[in-house]
């Protein structure tokens, strides 16, 4: 998986436990669960592996590709074919062009040698005109390969002043660890507006992990967005961000608009159980979220202290790579708000 701010890698077990308790009684492992803001699909992958029929949604193209690979595509259908194609793509000669100039020379997210390899492979994928699921697997393999040799602290708002040691390693494609289709049925990846998807999907439980402050995932991962879209956008600034980073703005990144947007989304959901993941660094206070969700029935809140993302430990740097300012706290609290029509007993946290 790619490095990702807000990843639920360390919280997946707690989230799955809460989902298992909150889905309606009957056949809980056969339930349909909607992951409305899927990101890198950490939760969606865990849900599919646990046997749920999973619907993952995200409006960014790179996130949709990842969810299509890991949530929608099934190992028994695609693994052998994708492995053969990845072997062929790995052998393509480097082909530097717009991507290499923009993100490896004018900016320094990848070493130019690896940028030229990325460019050749991406052009090769485009030439295949493959079925959407297969293309998503190939794109995810390329994203993950590029992420393993990037030269950032995990975000694409800036890059290292000197090449990170991993950036000097050769890019190598690997088959993503695909999952088999669960007995509950085929899983799906969507690429839509959260509020619209909430109003259109019937499910047993919806899991919401929305953006919660000013940090835009599109701006933080704009290189991956371009790598998937392959559209050679106009760019700006030292980080060569896509110009649509200025126009594709989310209500969830706005202190003024996040409350009404989340309230509308929750009201639109067509399911008897909801879990909202939120952070104490977010624009909404715990009391606001409790008030928003209490109308859905019984409400319980789980508090999970954990470390902040790696950038908080590295510190704050200016465009010249010089450390400036001081980092605040290194831990925060993740909340799981569990709203259900029926009263449930949430599992106690496992001892460390």
Order of alpha helices (4+ residues) and beta strands (2+ residues): alpha-beta-alpha-beta-alpha-alpha-alpha-alpha-beta-alpha-beta-alpha-alpha-beta-beta-alpha-beta-alpha-beta-alpha-beta
